[in-house]
Amino acid sequence: MADKQYKQLGCLDVQPSGGCGFQVRAETEAELMQLVATHAKQCHKLDSIPPEMAAKVRAAVRTVTVNV
Ligand SMILES: [Zn+2]
């Protein structure tokens, strides 16, 4: 058993009024941004994440410790 740290983000953290319950967890911020970009494209029709939204995303990222 070991504790592992993950970066976690929910769509609602970035867009509280968006009503999207998507949550993502990744080992690194780079990986997380990649997953967020994919989700934004598929579900929110954003071909790329605008800089101001990327800043919001980074600000909303939480580090969680998971027991694996
Ligand atoms: Zn979403």
N, CA, C, O and the ligand as a Tripos MOL2 file, in Angstrom:
@<TRIPOS>MOLECULE
protein
  273   271    69     0     0
PROTEIN
NO_CHARGES

@<TRIPOS>ATOM
      1 N           0.8320   -1.2100    0.0000 N.3       1 MET1
      2 CA          0.0000    0.0000    0.0000 C.3       1 MET1
      3 C           0.8610    1.2500    0.0000 C.2       1 MET1
      4 O           1.8350    1.3520    0.7450 O.2       1 MET1
      5 N           0.4910    2.1880   -0.8350 N.am      2 ALA2
      6 CA          1.2650    3.4260   -0.8890 C.3       2 ALA2
      7 C           0.3350    4.5830   -1.2250 C.2       2 ALA2
      8 O          -0.6870    4.4240   -1.8930 O.2       2 ALA2
      9 N           0.7180    5.7160   -0.7510 N.am      3 ASP3
     10 CA         -0.0370    6.9090   -1.1020 C.3       3 ASP3
     11 C           0.4890    7.4730   -2.4150 C.2       3 ASP3
     12 O           1.6950    7.5840   -2.6360 O.2       3 ASP3
     13 N          -0.4390    7.8170   -3.2580 N.am      4 LYS4
     14 CA         -0.0460    8.3830   -4.5310 C.3       4 LYS4
     15 C          -0.7510    9.7220   -4.7160 C.2       4 LYS4
     16 O          -1.9240    9.8760   -4.3750 O.2       4 LYS4
     17 N          -0.0170   10.6820   -5.2590 N.am      5 GLN5
     18 CA         -0.6290   11.9970   -5.4560 C.3       5 GLN5
     19 C          -1.0920   12.1690   -6.8940 C.2       5 GLN5
     20 O          -0.3750   11.8690   -7.8490 O.2       5 GLN5
     21 N          -2.3060   12.6580   -7.0080 N.am      6 TYR6
     22 CA         -2.8730   12.9230   -8.3210 C.3       6 TYR6
     23 C          -3.3190   14.3640   -8.4160 C.2       6 TYR6
     24 O          -3.6560   15.0000   -7.4170 O.2       6 TYR6
     25 N          -3.3140   14.8640   -9.6290 N.am      7 LYS7
     26 CA         -3.9300   16.1610   -9.9170 C.3       7 LYS7
     27 C          -5.3740   15.8860  -10.2970 C.2       7 LYS7
     28 O          -5.6580   15.0070  -11.1100 O.2       7 LYS7
     29 N          -6.2760   16.6400   -9.7050 N.am      8 GLN8
     30 CA         -7.6820   16.3930   -9.9780 C.3       8 GLN8
     31 C          -8.3920   17.6950  -10.3450 C.2       8 GLN8
     32 O          -8.1090   18.7610   -9.7990 O.2       8 GLN8
     33 N          -9.3110   17.5690  -11.2780 N.am      9 LEU9
     34 CA        -10.0540   18.7410  -11.7260 C.3       9 LEU9
     35 C         -11.4490   18.3290  -12.1840 C.2       9 LEU9
     36 O         -11.6290   17.2910  -12.8210 O.2       9 LEU9
     37 N         -12.4170   19.1500  -11.8530 N.am     10 GLY10
     38 CA        -13.7600   18.9300  -12.3410 C.3      10 GLY10
     39 C         -14.1650   20.0800  -13.2400 C.2      10 GLY10
     40 O         -13.7500   21.2210  -13.0380 O.2      10 GLY10
     41 N         -14.9760   19.7700  -14.2290 N.am     11 CYS11
     42 CA        -15.4570   20.8120  -15.1330 C.3      11 CYS11
     43 C         -16.1730   21.9200  -14.3450 C.2      11 CYS11
     44 O         -16.0610   23.1010  -14.6730 O.2      11 CYS11
     45 N         -16.8970   21.5230  -13.3190 N.am     12 LEU12
     46 CA        -17.6440   22.5060  -12.5270 C.3      12 LEU12
     47 C         -16.7220   23.4780  -11.7900 C.2      12 LEU12
     48 O         -17.1240   24.5930  -11.4580 O.2      12 LEU12
     49 N         -15.4790   23.0460  -11.5360 N.am     13 ASP13
     50 CA        -14.5230   23.9330  -10.8760 C.3      13 ASP13
     51 C         -14.1470   25.0970  -11.7770 C.2      13 ASP13
     52 O         -13.8360   26.1930  -11.3090 O.2      13 ASP13
     53 N         -14.1810   24.8390  -13.0770 N.am     14 VAL14
     54 CA        -13.7970   25.8660  -14.0400 C.3      14 VAL14
     55 C         -15.0200   26.6560  -14.4950 C.2      14 VAL14
     56 O         -14.9730   27.8760  -14.6540 O.2      14 VAL14
     57 N         -16.1260   25.9180  -14.7010 N.am     15 GLN15
     58 CA        -17.3620   26.5380  -15.1800 C.3      15 GLN15
     59 C         -18.5140   26.1190  -14.2780 C.2      15 GLN15
     60 O         -19.2520   25.1900  -14.6060 O.2      15 GLN15
     61 N         -18.6740   26.7930  -13.1510 N.am     16 PRO16
     62 CA        -19.7070   26.3770  -12.1830 C.3      16 PRO16
     63 C         -21.1110   26.3800  -12.7910 C.2      16 PRO16
     64 O         -21.9820   25.6340  -12.3460 O.2      16 PRO16
     65 N         -21.3270   27.2050  -13.7920 N.am     17 SER17
     66 CA        -22.6580   27.2820  -14.3900 C.3      17 SER17
     67 C         -22.7950   26.3410  -15.5760 C.2      17 SER17
     68 O         -23.8550   26.2740  -16.1980 O.2      17 SER17
     69 N         -21.7270   25.6120  -15.8920 N.am     18 GLY18
     70 CA        -21.7370   24.7730  -17.0860 C.3      18 GLY18
     71 C         -22.5960   23.5340  -16.9660 C.2      18 GLY18
     72 O         -23.0900   23.0130  -17.9670 O.2      18 GLY18
     73 N         -22.7790   23.0560  -15.7280 N.am     19 GLY19
     74 CA        -23.6110   21.8780  -15.5280 C.3      19 GLY19
     75 C         -22.9890   20.6030  -16.0430 C.2      19 GLY19
     76 O         -23.6970   19.6220  -16.2720 O.2      19 GLY19
     77 N         -21.6790   20.5890  -16.2320 N.am     20 CYS20
     78 CA        -21.0030   19.3950  -16.7200 C.3      20 CYS20
     79 C         -20.2930   18.7180  -15.5480 C.2      20 CYS20
     80 O         -19.4660   19.3320  -14.8740 O.2      20 CYS20
     81 N         -20.6220   17.4590  -15.3180 N.am     21 GLY21
     82 CA        -20.0930   16.7550  -14.1570 C.3      21 GLY21
     83 C         -18.7860   16.0270  -14.4080 C.2      21 GLY21
     84 O         -18.3680   15.2000  -13.5970 O.2      21 GLY21
     85 N         -18.1490   16.3220  -15.5030 N.am     22 PHE22
     86 CA        -16.9010   15.6530  -15.8550 C.3      22 PHE22
     87 C         -15.8150   15.8960  -14.8040 C.2      22 PHE22
     88 O         -15.5950   17.0240  -14.3620 O.2      22 PHE22
     89 N         -15.1510   14.8200  -14.4210 N.am     23 GLN23
     90 CA        -14.0360   14.9330  -13.4940 C.3      23 GLN23
     91 C         -12.8610   14.1760  -14.0630 C.2      23 GLN23
     92 O         -13.0200   13.1200  -14.6750 O.2      23 GLN23
     93 N         -11.6850   14.7240  -13.8580 N.am     24 VAL24
     94 CA        -10.5060   14.0780  -14.4160 C.3      24 VAL24
     95 C          -9.4010   14.0330  -13.3670 C.2      24 VAL24
     96 O          -9.2830   14.9110  -12.5110 O.2      24 VAL24
     97 N          -8.6040   12.9900  -13.4650 N.am     25 ARG25
     98 CA         -7.5110   12.8070  -12.5230 C.3      25 ARG25
     99 C          -6.3040   12.2990  -13.2950 C.2      25 ARG25
    100 O          -6.4250   11.3850  -14.1110 O.2      25 ARG25
    101 N          -5.1600   12.8790  -13.0440 N.am     26 ALA26
    102 CA         -3.9520   12.4440  -13.7490 C.3      26 ALA26
    103 C          -2.7470   12.5960  -12.8360 C.2      26 ALA26
    104 O          -2.8020   13.2520  -11.7960 O.2      26 ALA26
    105 N          -1.6530   11.9660  -13.2620 N.am     27 GLU27
    106 CA         -0.4630   11.9820  -12.4080 C.3      27 GLU27
    107 C           0.3090   13.2850  -12.5070 C.2      27 GLU27
    108 O           0.9460   13.7150  -11.5440 O.2      27 GLU27
    109 N           0.2510   13.9090  -13.6670 N.am     28 THR28
    110 CA          0.9800   15.1650  -13.8370 C.3      28 THR28
    111 C           0.0460   16.2210  -14.4130 C.2      28 THR28
    112 O          -0.9900   15.9060  -14.9960 O.2      28 THR28
    113 N           0.4360   17.4810  -14.2360 N.am     29 GLU29
    114 CA         -0.4060   18.5610  -14.7500 C.3      29 GLU29
    115 C          -0.4630   18.5210  -16.2760 C.2      29 GLU29
    116 O          -1.4980   18.8090  -16.8770 O.2      29 GLU29
    117 N           0.6620   18.1610  -16.8940 N.am     30 ALA30
    118 CA          0.6950   18.0910  -18.3650 C.3      30 ALA30
    119 C          -0.3120   17.0690  -18.8770 C.2      30 ALA30
    120 O          -1.0350   17.3090  -19.8450 O.2      30 ALA30
    121 N          -0.3400   15.9270  -18.2040 N.am     31 GLU31
    122 CA         -1.2620   14.8640  -18.5910 C.3      31 GLU31
    123 C          -2.7030   15.3190  -18.3700 C.2      31 GLU31
    124 O          -3.5860   15.0560  -19.1870 O.2      31 GLU31
    125 N          -2.9180   15.9980  -17.2640 N.am     32 LEU32
    126 CA         -4.2570   16.4900  -16.9410 C.3      32 LEU32
    127 C          -4.7390   17.4780  -18.0010 C.2      32 LEU32
    128 O          -5.8790   17.4030  -18.4590 O.2      32 LEU32
    129 N          -3.8590   18.4060  -18.3870 N.am     33 MET33
    130 CA         -4.2350   19.3990  -19.3930 C.3      33 MET33
    131 C          -4.5980   18.7310  -20.7130 C.2      33 MET33
    132 O          -5.4910   19.1750  -21.4350 O.2      33 MET33
    133 N          -3.8770   17.6490  -21.0070 N.am     34 GLN34
    134 CA         -4.1550   16.8880  -22.2170 C.3      34 GLN34
    135 C          -5.5670   16.3000  -22.1810 C.2      34 GLN34
    136 O          -6.3110   16.3710  -23.1600 O.2      34 GLN34
    137 N          -5.9160   15.7190  -21.0360 N.am     35 LEU35
    138 CA         -7.2390   15.1050  -20.8820 C.3      35 LEU35
    139 C          -8.3320   16.1720  -20.9020 C.2      35 LEU35
    140 O          -9.4140   15.9690  -21.4540 O.2      35 LEU35
    141 N          -8.0240   17.3060  -20.2900 N.am     36 VAL36
    142 CA         -8.9930   18.4070  -20.2660 C.3      36 VAL36
    143 C          -9.2240   18.9190  -21.6830 C.2      36 VAL36
    144 O         -10.3560   19.2080  -22.0710 O.2      36 VAL36
    145 N          -8.1440   19.0270  -22.4490 N.am     37 ALA37
    146 CA         -8.2570   19.5110  -23.8270 C.3      37 ALA37
    147 C          -9.1160   18.5610  -24.6600 C.2      37 ALA37
    148 O          -9.9460   18.9990  -25.4580 O.2      37 ALA37
    149 N          -8.9100   17.2660  -24.4690 N.am     38 THR38
    150 CA         -9.7010   16.2680  -25.1940 C.3      38 THR38
    151 C         -11.1710   16.3820  -24.8180 C.2      38 THR38
    152 O         -12.0470   16.3390  -25.6820 O.2      38 THR38
    153 N         -11.4320   16.5270  -23.5300 N.am     39 HIS39
    154 CA        -12.8110   16.6610  -23.0660 C.3      39 HIS39
    155 C         -13.4510   17.9440  -23.6020 C.2      39 HIS39
    156 O         -14.6020   17.9410  -24.0410 O.2      39 HIS39
    157 N         -12.7010   19.0210  -23.5610 N.am     40 ALA40
    158 CA        -13.2220   20.3070  -24.0290 C.3      40 ALA40
    159 C         -13.6090   20.2270  -25.5030 C.2      40 ALA40
    160 O         -14.5940   20.8220  -25.9400 O.2      40 ALA40
    161 N         -12.8160   19.4860  -26.2460 N.am     41 LYS41
    162 CA        -13.0610   19.3370  -27.6720 C.3      41 LYS41
    163 C         -14.3100   18.4900  -27.9150 C.2      41 LYS41
    164 O         -15.1800   18.8520  -28.7070 O.2      41 LYS41
    165 N         -14.3800   17.3480  -27.2120 N.am     42 GLN42
    166 CA        -15.4740   16.4160  -27.4550 C.3      42 GLN42
    167 C         -16.8020   16.9130  -26.9030 C.2      42 GLN42
    168 O         -17.8400   16.7570  -27.5470 O.2      42 GLN42
    169 N         -16.7770   17.5050  -25.7290 N.am     43 CYS43
    170 CA        -18.0300   17.8360  -25.0530 C.3      43 CYS43
    171 C         -18.4060   19.3090  -25.1230 C.2      43 CYS43
    172 O         -19.5770   19.6600  -24.9800 O.2      43 CYS43
    173 N         -17.4220   20.1680  -25.3410 N.am     44 HIS44
    174 CA        -17.7300   21.5930  -25.3180 C.3      44 HIS44
    175 C         -17.3850   22.2800  -26.6280 C.2      44 HIS44
    176 O         -17.4370   23.5040  -26.7420 O.2      44 HIS44
    177 N         -17.0290   21.4600  -27.6210 N.am     45 LYS45
    178 CA        -16.7590   21.9680  -28.9670 C.3      45 LYS45
    179 C         -15.6990   23.0700  -28.9710 C.2      45 LYS45
    180 O         -15.7790   24.0300  -29.7380 O.2      45 LYS45
    181 N         -14.7140   22.9080  -28.1010 N.am     46 LEU46
    182 CA        -13.5940   23.8480  -28.0820 C.3      46 LEU46
    183 C         -12.4070   23.1850  -28.7670 C.2      46 LEU46
    184 O         -11.8650   22.2000  -28.2660 O.2      46 LEU46
    185 N         -12.0070   23.7240  -29.9050 N.am     47 ASP47
    186 CA        -10.8900   23.1150  -30.6120 C.3      47 ASP47
    187 C          -9.5850   23.2890  -29.8580 C.2      47 ASP47
    188 O          -8.7010   22.4340  -29.9020 O.2      47 ASP47
    189 N          -9.4840   24.4170  -29.1620 N.am     48 SER48
    190 CA         -8.3340   24.6000  -28.2910 C.3      48 SER48
    191 C          -8.7980   25.3790  -27.0710 C.2      48 SER48
    192 O          -9.8160   26.0710  -27.1070 O.2      48 SER48
    193 N          -8.0500   25.2590  -26.0090 N.am     49 ILE49
    194 CA         -8.4390   25.9410  -24.7730 C.3      49 ILE49
    195 C          -7.8710   27.3480  -24.7850 C.2      49 ILE49
    196 O          -6.6560   27.5200  -24.8800 O.2      49 ILE49
    197 N          -8.7280   28.3610  -24.6910 N.am     50 PRO50
    198 CA         -8.2240   29.7390  -24.6820 C.3      50 PRO50
    199 C          -7.3360   29.9720  -23.4600 C.2      50 PRO50
    200 O          -7.5360   29.3510  -22.4160 O.2      50 PRO50
    201 N          -6.3490   30.8730  -23.5930 N.am     51 PRO51
    202 CA         -5.3950   31.0920  -22.5020 C.3      51 PRO51
    203 C          -6.0640   31.4230  -21.1780 C.2      51 PRO51
    204 O          -5.6120   30.9710  -20.1260 O.2      51 PRO51
    205 N          -7.1480   32.2160  -21.2160 N.am     52 GLU52
    206 CA         -7.7810   32.5880  -19.9410 C.3      52 GLU52
    207 C          -8.4520   31.3790  -19.2940 C.2      52 GLU52
    208 O          -8.5650   31.3000  -18.0710 O.2      52 GLU52
    209 N          -8.8990   30.4320  -20.1330 N.am     53 MET53
    210 CA         -9.4920   29.2310  -19.5600 C.3      53 MET53
    211 C          -8.4100   28.2930  -19.0300 C.2      53 MET53
    212 O          -8.5940   27.6330  -18.0080 O.2      53 MET53
    213 N          -7.2900   28.2420  -19.7310 N.am     54 ALA54
    214 CA         -6.1700   27.4250  -19.2610 C.3      54 ALA54
    215 C          -5.6970   27.9210  -17.8910 C.2      54 ALA54
    216 O          -5.3430   27.1260  -17.0210 O.2      54 ALA54
    217 N          -5.6970   29.2380  -17.7140 N.am     55 ALA55
    218 CA         -5.2920   29.8050  -16.4210 C.3      55 ALA55
    219 C          -6.2800   29.4020  -15.3340 C.2      55 ALA55
    220 O          -5.8890   29.0770  -14.2130 O.2      55 ALA55
    221 N          -7.5820   29.4280  -15.6820 N.am     56 LYS56
    222 CA         -8.6190   29.0080  -14.7320 C.3      56 LYS56
    223 C          -8.4610   27.5440  -14.3570 C.2      56 LYS56
    224 O          -8.6150   27.1530  -13.2000 O.2      56 LYS56
    225 N          -8.1490   26.7470  -15.3760 N.am     57 VAL57
    226 CA         -7.9690   25.3110  -15.1480 C.3      57 VAL57
    227 C          -6.8200   25.0820  -14.1770 C.2      57 VAL57
    228 O          -6.9460   24.3230  -13.2160 O.2      57 VAL57
    229 N          -5.6830   25.7540  -14.4420 N.am     58 ARG58
    230 CA         -4.5170   25.5640  -13.5730 C.3      58 ARG58
    231 C          -4.8230   25.9980  -12.1520 C.2      58 ARG58
    232 O          -4.3740   25.3730  -11.1910 O.2      58 ARG58
    233 N          -5.5990   27.0860  -12.0210 N.am     59 ALA59
    234 CA         -5.9230   27.5910  -10.6900 C.3      59 ALA59
    235 C          -6.8450   26.6310   -9.9450 C.2      59 ALA59
    236 O          -6.8350   26.5780   -8.7150 O.2      59 ALA59
    237 N          -7.6450   25.8710  -10.7010 N.am     60 ALA60
    238 CA         -8.6510   25.0100  -10.0730 C.3      60 ALA60
    239 C          -8.1320   23.6080   -9.7780 C.2      60 ALA60
    240 O          -8.7850   22.8300   -9.0830 O.2      60 ALA60
    241 N          -6.9540   23.2910  -10.3100 N.am     61 VAL61
    242 CA         -6.4140   21.9400  -10.1040 C.3      61 VAL61
    243 C          -6.1080   21.7070   -8.6290 C.2      61 VAL61
    244 O          -5.4700   22.5270   -7.9680 O.2      61 VAL61
    245 N          -6.5750   20.5810   -8.1390 N.am     62 ARG62
    246 CA         -6.2730   20.2070   -6.7570 C.3      62 ARG62
    247 C          -5.3860   18.9750   -6.7430 C.2      62 ARG62
    248 O          -5.4800   18.1170   -7.6220 O.2      62 ARG62
    249 N          -4.5450   18.8970   -5.7630 N.am     63 THR63
    250 CA         -3.7310   17.6910   -5.6110 C.3      63 THR63
    251 C          -4.3970   16.8110   -4.5620 C.2      63 THR63
    252 O          -4.6370   17.2490   -3.4360 O.2      63 THR63
    253 N          -4.6890   15.5910   -4.9270 N.am     64 VAL64
    254 CA         -5.3300   14.6750   -4.0090 C.3      64 VAL64
    255 C          -4.4060   13.4750   -3.7600 C.2      64 VAL64
    256 O          -3.6370   13.0660   -4.6310 O.2      64 VAL64
    257 N          -4.5040   12.9450   -2.5810 N.am     65 THR65
    258 CA         -3.7120   11.7640   -2.2480 C.3      65 THR65
    259 C          -4.6200   10.5450   -2.2490 C.2      65 THR65
    260 O          -5.6510   10.5170   -1.5770 O.2      65 THR65
    261 N          -4.2260    9.5560   -3.0020 N.am     66 VAL66
    262 CA         -5.0240    8.3510   -3.1450 C.3      66 VAL66
    263 C          -4.2130    7.1670   -2.6340 C.2      66 VAL66
    264 O          -3.0170    7.0430   -2.8960 O.2      66 VAL66
    265 N          -4.8860    6.3250   -1.9180 N.am     67 ASN67
    266 CA         -4.2430    5.1130   -1.4320 C.3      67 ASN67
    267 C          -4.3360    4.0130   -2.4730 C.2      67 ASN67
    268 O          -5.4310    3.5550   -2.7970 O.2      67 ASN67
    269 N          -3.2040    3.5890   -2.9970 N.am     68 VAL68
    270 CA         -3.2540    2.5350   -4.0150 C.3      68 VAL68
    271 C          -2.5970    1.2480   -3.5210 C.2      68 VAL68
    272 O          -2.5510    0.2590   -4.2520 O.2      68 VAL68
    273 ZN        -17.1810   19.4390  -19.3040 Zn       69 ZN69
@<TRIPOS>BOND
     1     1     2 1
     2     2     3 1
     3     3     4 2
     4     3     5 am
     5     5     6 1
     6     6     7 1
     7     7     8 2
     8     7     9 am
     9     9    10 1
    10    10    11 1
    11    11    12 2
    12    11    13 am
    13    13    14 1
    14    14    15 1
    15    15    16 2
    16    15    17 am
    17    17    18 1
    18    18    19 1
    19    19    20 2
    20    19    21 am
    21    21    22 1
    22    22    23 1
    23    23    24 2
    24    23    25 am
    25    25    26 1
    26    26    27 1
    27    27    28 2
    28    27    29 am
    29    29    30 1
    30    30    31 1
    31    31    32 2
    32    31    33 am
    33    33    34 1
    34    34    35 1
    35    35    36 2
    36    35    37 am
    37    37    38 1
    38    38    39 1
    39    39    40 2
    40    39    41 am
    41    41    42 1
    42    42    43 1
    43    43    44 2
    44    43    45 am
    45    45    46 1
    46    46    47 1
    47    47    48 2
    48    47    49 am
    49    49    50 1
    50    50    51 1
    51    51    52 2
    52    51    53 am
    53    53    54 1
    54    54    55 1
    55    55    56 2
    56    55    57 am
    57    57    58 1
    58    58    59 1
    59    59    60 2
    60    59    61 am
    61    61    62 1
    62    62    63 1
    63    63    64 2
    64    63    65 am
    65    65    66 1
    66    66    67 1
    67    67    68 2
    68    67    69 am
    69    69    70 1
    70    70    71 1
    71    71    72 2
    72    71    73 am
    73    73    74 1
    74    74    75 1
    75    75    76 2
    76    75    77 am
    77    77    78 1
    78    78    79 1
    79    79    80 2
    80    79    81 am
    81    81    82 1
    82    82    83 1
    83    83    84 2
    84    83    85 am
    85    85    86 1
    86    86    87 1
    87    87    88 2
    88    87    89 am
    89    89    90 1
    90    90    91 1
    91    91    92 2
    92    91    93 am
    93    93    94 1
    94    94    95 1
    95    95    96 2
    96    95    97 am
    97    97    98 1
    98    98    99 1
    99    99   100 2
   100    99   101 am
   101   101   102 1
   102   102   103 1
   103   103   104 2
   104   103   105 am
   105   105   106 1
   106   106   107 1
   107   107   108 2
   108   107   109 am
   109   109   110 1
   110   110   111 1
   111   111   112 2
   112   111   113 am
   113   113   114 1
   114   114   115 1
   115   115   116 2
   116   115   117 am
   117   117   118 1
   118   118   119 1
   119   119   120 2
   120   119   121 am
   121   121   122 1
   122   122   123 1
   123   123   124 2
   124   123   125 am
   125   125   126 1
   126   126   127 1
   127   127   128 2
   128   127   129 am
   129   129   130 1
   130   130   131 1
   131   131   132 2
   132   131   133 am
   133   133   134 1
   134   134   135 1
   135   135   136 2
   136   135   137 am
   137   137   138 1
   138   138   139 1
   139   139   140 2
   140   139   141 am
   141   141   142 1
   142   142   143 1
   143   143   144 2
   144   143   145 am
   145   145   146 1
   146   146   147 1
   147   147   148 2
   148   147   149 am
   149   149   150 1
   150   150   151 1
   151   151   152 2
   152   151   153 am
   153   153   154 1
   154   154   155 1
   155   155   156 2
   156   155   157 am
   157   157   158 1
   158   158   159 1
   159   159   160 2
   160   159   161 am
   161   161   162 1
   162   162   163 1
   163   163   164 2
   164   163   165 am
   165   165   166 1
   166   166   167 1
   167   167   168 2
   168   167   169 am
   169   169   170 1
   170   170   171 1
   171   171   172 2
   172   171   173 am
   173   173   174 1
   174   174   175 1
   175   175   176 2
   176   175   177 am
   177   177   178 1
   178   178   179 1
   179   179   180 2
   180   179   181 am
   181   181   182 1
   182   182   183 1
   183   183   184 2
   184   183   185 am
   185   185   186 1
   186   186   187 1
   187   187   188 2
   188   187   189 am
   189   189   190 1
   190   190   191 1
   191   191   192 2
   192   191   193 am
   193   193   194 1
   194   194   195 1
   195   195   196 2
   196   195   197 am
   197   197   198 1
   198   198   199 1
   199   199   200 2
   200   199   201 am
   201   201   202 1
   202   202   203 1
   203   203   204 2
   204   203   205 am
   205   205   206 1
   206   206   207 1
   207   207   208 2
   208   207   209 am
   209   209   210 1
   210   210   211 1
   211   211   212 2
   212   211   213 am
   213   213   214 1
   214   214   215 1
   215   215   216 2
   216   215   217 am
   217   217   218 1
   218   218   219 1
   219   219   220 2
   220   219   221 am
   221   221   222 1
   222   222   223 1
   223   223   224 2
   224   223   225 am
   225   225   226 1
   226   226   227 1
   227   227   228 2
   228   227   229 am
   229   229   230 1
   230   230   231 1
   231   231   232 2
   232   231   233 am
   233   233   234 1
   234   234   235 1
   235   235   236 2
   236   235   237 am
   237   237   238 1
   238   238   239 1
   239   239   240 2
   240   239   241 am
   241   241   242 1
   242   242   243 1
   243   243   244 2
   244   243   245 am
   245   245   246 1
   246   246   247 1
   247   247   248 2
   248   247   249 am
   249   249   250 1
   250   250   251 1
   251   251   252 2
   252   251   253 am
   253   253   254 1
   254   254   255 1
   255   255   256 2
   256   255   257 am
   257   257   258 1
   258   258   259 1
   259   259   260 2
   260   259   261 am
   261   261   262 1
   262   262   263 1
   263   263   264 2
   264   263   265 am
   265   265   266 1
   266   266   267 1
   267   267   268 2
   268   267   269 am
   269   269   270 1
   270   270   271 1
   271   271   272 2
@<TRIPOS>SUBSTRUCTURE
     1 MET1         2 RESIDUE 1 A MET
     2 ALA2         6 RESIDUE 1 A ALA
     3 ASP3        10 RESIDUE 1 A ASP
     4 LYS4        14 RESIDUE 1 A LYS
     5 GLN5        18 RESIDUE 1 A GLN
     6 TYR6        22 RESIDUE 1 A TYR
     7 LYS7        26 RESIDUE 1 A LYS
     8 GLN8        30 RESIDUE 1 A GLN
     9 LEU9        34 RESIDUE 1 A LEU
    10 GLY10       38 RESIDUE 1 A GLY
    11 CYS11       42 RESIDUE 1 A CYS
    12 LEU12       46 RESIDUE 1 A LEU
    13 ASP13       50 RESIDUE 1 A ASP
    14 VAL14       54 RESIDUE 1 A VAL
    15 GLN15       58 RESIDUE 1 A GLN
    16 PRO16       62 RESIDUE 1 A PRO
    17 SER17       66 RESIDUE 1 A SER
    18 GLY18       70 RESIDUE 1 A GLY
    19 GLY19       74 RESIDUE 1 A GLY
    20 CYS20       78 RESIDUE 1 A CYS
    21 GLY21       82 RESIDUE 1 A GLY
    22 PHE22       86 RESIDUE 1 A PHE
    23 GLN23       90 RESIDUE 1 A GLN
    24 VAL24       94 RESIDUE 1 A VAL
    25 ARG25       98 RESIDUE 1 A ARG
    26 ALA26      102 RESIDUE 1 A ALA
    27 GLU27      106 RESIDUE 1 A GLU
    28 THR28      110 RESIDUE 1 A THR
    29 GLU29      114 RESIDUE 1 A GLU
    30 ALA30      118 RESIDUE 1 A ALA
    31 GLU31      122 RESIDUE 1 A GLU
    32 LEU32      126 RESIDUE 1 A LEU
    33 MET33      130 RESIDUE 1 A MET
    34 GLN34      134 RESIDUE 1 A GLN
    35 LEU35      138 RESIDUE 1 A LEU
    36 VAL36      142 RESIDUE 1 A VAL
    37 ALA37      146 RESIDUE 1 A ALA
    38 THR38      150 RESIDUE 1 A THR
    39 HIS39      154 RESIDUE 1 A HIS
    40 ALA40      158 RESIDUE 1 A ALA
    41 LYS41      162 RESIDUE 1 A LYS
    42 GLN42      166 RESIDUE 1 A GLN
    43 CYS43      170 RESIDUE 1 A CYS
    44 HIS44      174 RESIDUE 1 A HIS
    45 LYS45      178 RESIDUE 1 A LYS
    46 LEU46      182 RESIDUE 1 A LEU
    47 ASP47      186 RESIDUE 1 A ASP
    48 SER48      190 RESIDUE 1 A SER
    49 ILE49      194 RESIDUE 1 A ILE
    50 PRO50      198 RESIDUE 1 A PRO
    51 PRO51      202 RESIDUE 1 A PRO
    52 GLU52      206 RESIDUE 1 A GLU
    53 MET53      210 RESIDUE 1 A MET
    54 ALA54      214 RESIDUE 1 A ALA
    55 ALA55      218 RESIDUE 1 A ALA
    56 LYS56      222 RESIDUE 1 A LYS
    57 VAL57      226 RESIDUE 1 A VAL
    58 ARG58      230 RESIDUE 1 A ARG
    59 ALA59      234 RESIDUE 1 A ALA
    60 ALA60      238 RESIDUE 1 A ALA
    61 VAL61      242 RESIDUE 1 A VAL
    62 ARG62      246 RESIDUE 1 A ARG
    63 THR63      250 RESIDUE 1 A THR
    64 VAL64      254 RESIDUE 1 A VAL
    65 THR65      258 RESIDUE 1 A THR
    66 VAL66      262 RESIDUE 1 A VAL
    67 ASN67      266 RESIDUE 1 A ASN
    68 VAL68      270 RESIDUE 1 A VAL
    69 ZN69       273 GROUP 0 **** ****
